[in-house]
Amino acid sequence: MAIFNRLTEQEIQENFTHCGMFCFIAPVYCTLSDSPIVEVRNWCPNWVFDAALFAFDVFCFMQKTIDPDFECGFPIKITGKIEKRPQK
């Protein structure tokens, strides 16, 4: 997505319900449902999300070596709701 393959306003409104920050680093669009979808926002490079995901995976791996019962959650801070606009 991000810089070159940008999502259209219509795609954003159809596929996503909220905006947020992944690991307080990468801005994302996401859905809050049983099968969540997370995509990096239009103006942000994909590698920022990839770097944040790698750091999160390393953190979870390190925590699992210390405490095998540790359960990693997905760290997304919701910053706003995507309002549905009527189609033209």
VEXLUM-751952 format. One record per residue (C-alpha): y, x, z; chain. Coordinates in nm, 4 decimals. Example, Ala and Ser with C-alpha at 12.3 -4.5 7.8 and 13.67 -1.06 7.14 Angstrom:
BEGIN
PT         y         x         z  c
PT   -0.4500    1.2300    0.7800  A
PT   -0.1060    1.3670    0.7140  A
//
This chain:
BEGIN
PT         y         x         z  c
PT    0.0000    0.0000    0.0000  A
PT    0.3017    0.1806    0.1350  A
PT    0.5296    0.3515   -0.1125  A
PT    0.3645    0.3212   -0.4557  A
PT    0.1411    0.0112   -0.4383  A
PT    0.3791   -0.2129   -0.2482  A
PT    0.2782   -0.5600   -0.1346  A
PT    0.4824   -0.8479   -0.2701  A
PT    0.6569   -1.0877   -0.0338  A
PT    0.4079   -1.3572   -0.1367  A
PT    0.1054   -1.1351   -0.0576  A
PT    0.2501   -1.0485    0.2820  A
PT    0.3052   -1.4140    0.3716  A
PT   -0.0416   -1.5199    0.2487  A
PT   -0.2483   -1.2413    0.4071  A
PT   -0.0714   -1.1377    0.7279  A
PT    0.0620   -1.3129    1.0377  A
PT    0.2404   -1.0379    1.2330  A
PT    0.4176   -0.7011    1.2128  A
PT    0.3376   -0.4296    1.4608  A
PT    0.3016   -0.0628    1.5456  A
PT   -0.0361    0.1123    1.5502  A
PT   -0.0502    0.3720    1.8300  A
PT    0.3312    0.3442    1.8533  A
PT    0.3426    0.5628    1.5380  A
PT    0.2483    0.3718    1.2238  A
PT    0.4215    0.0450    1.1268  A
PT    0.1669   -0.2130    1.0072  A
PT    0.1170   -0.5698    0.8889  A
PT   -0.1742   -0.7408    1.0651  A
PT   -0.3559   -1.0685    1.1202  A
PT   -0.4588   -1.1971    1.4600  A
PT   -0.7920   -1.3614    1.3872  A
PT   -1.1661   -1.3142    1.4311  A
PT   -1.1678   -1.0772    1.1316  A
PT   -0.8417   -0.8807    1.1639  A
PT   -0.6766   -0.7086    0.8699  A
PT   -0.4411   -0.4138    0.9207  A
PT   -0.2318   -0.2541    0.6423  A
PT    0.0508   -0.0030    0.6581  A
PT    0.3952   -0.1513    0.5846  A
PT    0.5546   -0.1155    0.2419  A
PT    0.8046    0.1610    0.3166  A
PT    0.5708    0.3873    0.5153  A
PT    0.3331    0.6471    0.3603  A
PT   -0.0403    0.5843    0.4061  A
PT   -0.0936    0.9281    0.5601  A
PT    0.1070    0.8218    0.8690  A
PT   -0.1483    0.5475    0.9408  A
PT   -0.4366    0.7856    0.8616  A
PT   -0.2976    1.0460    1.1044  A
PT   -0.2534    0.7868    1.3804  A
PT   -0.6076    0.6567    1.3221  A
PT   -0.7473    1.0120    1.3370  A
PT   -0.5633    1.0794    1.6653  A
PT   -0.6953    0.7517    1.8078  A
PT   -1.0528    0.8385    1.7026  A
PT   -1.0262    1.1799    1.8699  A
PT   -0.8918    1.0155    2.1876  A
PT   -1.1795    0.7649    2.1946  A
PT   -1.4366    1.0395    2.1327  A
PT   -1.2955    1.2497    2.4182  A
PT   -1.2923    0.9514    2.6543  A
PT   -1.6537    0.8648    2.5641  A
PT   -1.7653    1.2199    2.6519  A
PT   -1.6026    1.1852    2.9950  A
PT   -1.7026    0.8241    3.0618  A
PT   -1.9853    0.6818    2.8460  A
PT   -1.8954    0.3266    2.9549  A
PT   -1.5378    0.3561    2.8235  A
PT   -1.4497    0.0782    2.5778  A
PT   -1.1801    0.1598    2.3188  A
PT   -0.9463   -0.1216    2.2231  A
PT   -0.7373   -0.1213    1.9060  A
PT   -0.3812   -0.0188    2.0076  A
PT   -0.1431   -0.2404    1.8099  A
PT    0.1877   -0.3486    1.9602  A
PT    0.3027   -0.6728    1.7984  A
PT    0.6728   -0.6459    1.7125  A
PT    0.7280   -0.9675    1.5183  A
PT    0.5826   -1.2712    1.3488  A
PT    0.5851   -1.3152    0.9722  A
PT    0.7490   -1.6491    0.8987  A
PT    0.6000   -1.8538    0.6160  A
PT    0.8655   -1.9488    0.3605  A
PT    0.8242   -2.2337    0.1124  A
PT    0.7139   -2.1265   -0.2355  A
PT    0.9711   -2.1528   -0.5138  A
//
